[in-house]
């Protein structure tokens, strides 16, 4: 099979734990892109937070190169950060999610619009984590989201707490308030519970981008490690779990790398399935 595009999760998949890029990943991506291959970050984060990473990969401000953000809620062309497609949630739904999931001051809340991140009640561990990722955000001191309007469409709402039991409580409280039919609920990075509009996920966005580029689903590779990557790795031609992926991702994947995210797992994928003839 000749693959034409790799959509890749970032944290705990492509990036090292400290937020840097393994040199082997840089080498393999530059080699693949030089052949006309597409490397597309497919992340829960904002496209704005990956600009330095794109510079390191020589993908910054490039035409016909792309980023999928907010778990699939936005597809952005790197040239001038042109937003090609969005799938936002109604503000009424975002407010219900916010109210239901904010169980106590042990939880902080992230509200993503197309180009901004607002955080309510951020804690010190989350501040440190965001700093390692170079993520810019604006703190808000109130739980009233009425300052947002249709000019600031909401991409997703997520909650942070490192305790799995509290994460489950947040998940259950939100689902009880809004229903399974309203939201896509996922977990990421061992610390976040994420809510997108129903039907919005990394897999759907990957196929949509492929369709726009004339790339078939069977010609796409997807790499991930966590719950919010499951629909992506099962939607494409070759679904890959990195070695440090959670059991559910490894089980769903067609291929599991020998390397972890800290060892250049993406380079292993590209070397084996895209660049093999050049090694």
MORAZI-V6158 format. One record per residue. N is the residue number from 0. RES is the residue in one small letter. SS is DSSP state (h for helix, s for strand, l for the rest). PHI is phi in degrees with one decimal (999 if undefined). PSI is psi as a letter, one per 20 degrees, with the letter a starting at -180 (999 if undefined). Layout:
n = (N N)
res = (RES RES)
ss = (SS SS)
phi = (PHI PHI)
psi = (PSI PSI)
//
This chain:
n = (0 1 2 3 4 5 6 7 8 9 10 11 12 13 14 15 16 17 18 19 20 21 22 23 24 25 26 27 28 29 30 31 32 33 34 35 36 37 38 39 40 41 42 43 44 45 46 47 48 49 50 51 52 53 54 55 56 57 58 59 60 61 62 63 64 65 66 67 68 69 70 71 72 73 74 75 76 77 78 79 80 81 82 83 84 85 86 87 88 89 90 91 92 93 94 95 96 97 98 99 100 101 102 103 104 105 106 107 108 109 110 111 112 113 114 115 116 117 118 119 120 121 122 123 124 125 126 127 128 129 130 131 132 133 134 135 136 137 138 139 140 141 142 143 144 145 146 147 148 149 150 151 152 153 154 155 156 157 158 159 160 161 162 163 164 165 166 167 168 169 170 171 172 173 174 175 176 177 178 179 180 181 182 183 184 185 186 187 188 189 190 191 192 193 194 195 196 197 198 199 200 201 202 203 204 205 206 207 208 209 210 211 212 213 214 215 216 217 218 219 220 221 222 223 224 225 226 227 228 229 230 231 232 233 234 235 236 237 238 239 240 241 242 243 244 245 246 247 248 249 250 251 252 253 254 255 256 257 258 259 260 261 262 263 264 265 266 267 268 269 270 271 272 273 274 275 276 277 278)
res = (x x x x x x x x x x x x x x x x x x x x x x x x x x x x x x x x x x x x x x x x x x x x x x x x x x x x x x x x x x x x x x x x x x x x x x x x x x x x x x x x x x x x x x x x x x x x x x x x x x x x x x x x x x x x x x x x x x x x x x x x x x x x x x x x x x x x x x x x x x x x x x x x x x x x x x x x x x x x x x x x x x x x x x x x x x x x x x x x x x x x x x x x x x x x x x x x x x x x x x x x x x x x x x x x x x x x x x x x x x x x x x x x x x x x x x x x x x x x x x x x x x x x x x x x x x x x x x x x x x x x x x x x x x x x x x x x x x x x x x x)
ss = (l l l l s s s s l l l l l l s l l l l l s l h h h h h h h h h h h h l l l s s s s s l l l l h h h h h h h h h h l l l l l l l l l s s s s h h h l s s s s l h h h s s s s s l l s l h h h h h h h h h h h l l l l l l s s s s s s l l l s s s s l l l h h h h h h h h h l l l l l s s s l l l l h h h l l l l l l s s s s s s s l l l h h h h h h h h h h h h h h h l l l l s s s s s s l l l s s s s s s l l l l h h h h h h h h h h h h l l l h h h s s s s s l l h h h h h h h l l l l s s s s l l l l l h h h h h h l l s s l l l l h h h l h h h h h h h h h l l h h h l)
phi = (999 -97.3 -90.9 -118.3 -152.3 -116.8 -100.3 -131.6 -60.1 -102.4 -67.2 70.0 -123.4 -90.3 -87.3 -65.3 -59.5 -88.5 90.1 -85.7 -107.6 -63.2 -60.8 -68.0 -64.2 -61.0 -59.6 -68.6 -67.0 -61.1 -66.4 -67.8 -63.3 -63.3 -89.5 96.2 -75.4 -102.9 -108.1 -120.7 -58.3 -125.8 -128.8 -78.0 -82.4 -74.2 -63.3 -64.9 -79.4 -110.6 -64.0 -65.3 -62.7 -62.4 -61.5 -64.6 -94.6 62.5 -112.6 -67.6 58.4 -99.0 -68.4 61.6 -127.1 -141.2 -132.7 -102.9 -120.3 56.9 59.4 102.3 -77.7 -146.5 -115.9 -128.5 -82.5 -63.9 -63.9 60.9 49.4 -77.1 -77.5 -88.3 -158.0 -136.6 -135.6 -94.2 -103.8 -60.2 -63.3 -63.3 -68.6 -58.7 -64.1 -64.9 -62.7 -56.6 -63.4 -72.3 -86.6 -81.8 -75.3 -168.4 -76.9 -81.4 -116.8 -112.8 -123.6 -109.2 -117.9 -98.9 -100.0 -57.8 -127.0 -141.8 -121.6 -110.3 -125.9 -105.0 60.9 -68.2 -99.5 -68.6 -66.3 -69.7 -58.9 -66.0 -62.7 -63.9 -65.0 -65.9 -95.9 65.4 -88.6 -89.5 -154.7 -118.1 -77.8 -117.2 -103.3 -145.0 -100.4 -96.7 -93.2 -67.2 -70.2 -85.6 -144.3 -66.0 -80.2 -126.9 -60.4 -90.4 -84.2 -165.6 -128.0 -132.8 -125.0 -115.5 -166.9 -82.4 -85.7 -58.5 -66.9 -68.5 -57.0 -65.1 -63.3 -62.3 -53.5 -66.1 -66.2 -68.6 -62.1 -63.8 -82.1 -117.3 91.4 -62.5 -77.1 -101.9 -137.2 -99.4 -112.3 -140.9 -119.5 -153.1 57.5 66.7 -143.9 -116.4 -112.4 -116.2 -130.7 -113.8 -61.4 -54.2 91.0 -99.3 -156.6 -64.3 -70.1 -59.1 -66.4 -62.5 -68.3 -64.1 -63.9 -57.3 -61.6 -64.7 -98.3 73.7 -107.6 -73.5 -59.0 -71.2 -99.8 -110.9 -105.0 -128.9 -126.2 -158.6 -140.0 -132.4 -54.2 -76.5 -100.3 -58.9 -68.1 -71.6 -75.3 -94.4 -92.3 -112.1 -68.6 -134.4 -96.4 -123.1 -103.7 -74.1 -59.5 -92.4 -65.6 -69.1 -53.1 -64.0 -72.7 -59.4 -65.4 -81.2 -76.7 -81.0 -149.2 -118.4 -69.7 -80.7 -93.6 -86.4 -60.5 -80.6 -117.0 83.3 -60.9 -66.9 -62.5 -58.9 -63.8 -65.5 -62.1 -80.9 -109.3 -122.3 -105.2 -53.8 -70.0 -102.6 -78.3)
psi = (p o q i p p p p q f p j f g q r h j i r p p h h g g g h g h g g h h j j q p o o p n q i r q h h i j g h g h g h j k i p k p q k q r p p r l k j i p p p p h o j l o o h q q n r q q h h g g g g g g g h i n h a j i p q p p o p a g j q p p p p l p r h h h g g g h h h i k p q r p q q j r j o j i i q a i i m q p g r p q q p p i o h g h g h g g g h g g h h h i q h i h q p p r q q j j i q p q o r q p i o r h g g h g h g g g g h j k p q h i j p q p p a i a h j i g h g i i i a h o p p p r h j q q h h g g h i q h p p q h q r h i j l h h h g g g h h i g j h i i 999)
//
